[in-house]
């Protein structure tokens, strides 16, 4: 007997034994109490790093402990294997994304096995394989039939030199990552999922997640951003229109000294039509439109604006206030316009000071005016109204109720619940993703691919350097098809889905990974779900975890699971 421990020999022996004997294989067994432990599955970049090892070691300890306690433990592993790096490798090295990805999976799988992790490899999934993305496409079709998937115009990053759409990550300091030329915003028809239809449930059900970290729940709550306020409109005589705004502080309406529109607001062109500095305004608008939303709304970014030359009428005071255009207002948030009440909002305060706009105090602590020489934290709090006509002396709460009622009575305002959450834009002008199962027929219009024809497979005759909006548009074999309704000629959708779609239901597939008749069996999924221990980074608290909660709620509403 060799008394020396030769790690490579001994560990390989037992790893092979575990594999040959399916030591970590888990069976569906309702007679046992289950425990589902899951680490977030990795992108197959080629090699594990210490962050992977940390997560997987934690999960492995939990899985082994629960097995020793007698639980029927589900501990699977798979691959979040669609995404841009594979496509970039195809462009850079001339290797097919599929080849690059599958080679990386094999290498990382060998590394995981060498770590001795107790995964049930019989349940392995890879989101880029047809037996998985067939069901991702199937889910898209269920969302579509339920009215939760739709297409509309949306702004994207566009490089005119490369003639292609860029992801936000590919825009560096306003320039294309590939050619360094300026990037502009462009309207393109894009696919969305109506996550906003579930906003109330996503928010309310956070209270039922007893074992979730408070930090994660707070991050999701803030991201959903529910607020109760008032939507009302200002008359703009110069264009004979009314501009709607939404505010949670209608009690400060008498302090409004300006109105601000997003550069993309539909009234902007008419507002500046007769302005003496029209060319300067147009240049400013173009520059603002080409900034990312993140840059425009950053607390660190300078607030920039220009006066349009037009005025709006305050519906309560009758005062005329200037209409501005500014970078910090987004067209797809709220109404695309905001009222500026600088004495009671720090952002408005900064903007008013920068451009020398009036600052009028209308809410105070005790109903008496104070100096406005510098910003005070209490200015944004509720208080007693002053300088507010018939509402003087009312509390902020009373005034909000009464002013909203007055606006409603005149037919120009109403109470409204608003959400920061926007519908989920899922279109990607990329190749290495799940094809959206839709075709377009000149006679029948937009049509779903019949379920029996799924999956819509990725073609291999694509050109990655062609400059097309999507590489899929370069494949004639993929693009041209027949209409499932009339049998006439049709063209396939050439966008692919956001990879967050793939990871929004993978934990359900693990419960029944070999099922070729359905994404999973309802009875089996109900036994294993919910996940008892989920391990991953806090950076996934909002997008991945929020999207997954949304998916599960829709899947529940479709009657596919009870959890």
BELVEN-V519980 format. One line per field, one symbol per residue. phi: phi as a letter, one per 20 degrees, with the letter a starting at -180 (. if undefined). burial: 1 if it has 16 or more other C-alpha atoms within 10 Angstrom, else 0. Layout:
# BELVEN-V519980
phi: ???
burial: ???
This chain:
# BELVEN-V519980
phi: .efeeegfffffgffffgffelgdfddfbffdfebddbdgfefffpbfcfffgfffffffffffffffenfeeecebbbedeqfgfffffffdmdfgffgfffffffffffffffmfeeeffdgccfeeffdfgeffffgfffffemdcbcbfbececdffelbedfgfeddlmcffedmegddebecfcecdefffdgffffffgfeefdfggffffffgfffmfbdbcdbcdfcgfdlcddeccbecffdffefdaccdfgegfeggffegdffdgfffffffffffeefgfffdffeffedbbffndcddffeemfecfdddbfeddfedmdnbcedcffcbfffgfffffdlefccecccfdncfcfdfbfdgffeefadfclclfegnffgfffgfffffffffemcaafbeccfgdgefdfceceeafffecccdfedmfcffggfefefeffdeddedfnfgcgffeeffefebdffednefbcffdedegfffgeebffffgfbfefddbfaegfffffefefebdcaeffefeffffffffgfffffffnebdf
burial: 00000000000000100100000111010000011111111011111100010011101101110110001111111111111111100100000111011101100110011000111110101111111111111111111000011000000111100101110000100111100001111000011111110010011001000000000110011011010011111111000001111111111111111111111110011011100001001101100111111001000000101111111111100001111111111110011111111111110111110000111111110010000000100011011111110010111100110111101100011110011011001111111111111111100001111000011101100111001111111110011011110000011111111111111111111111110000111101101110000001000011011111111111100001110
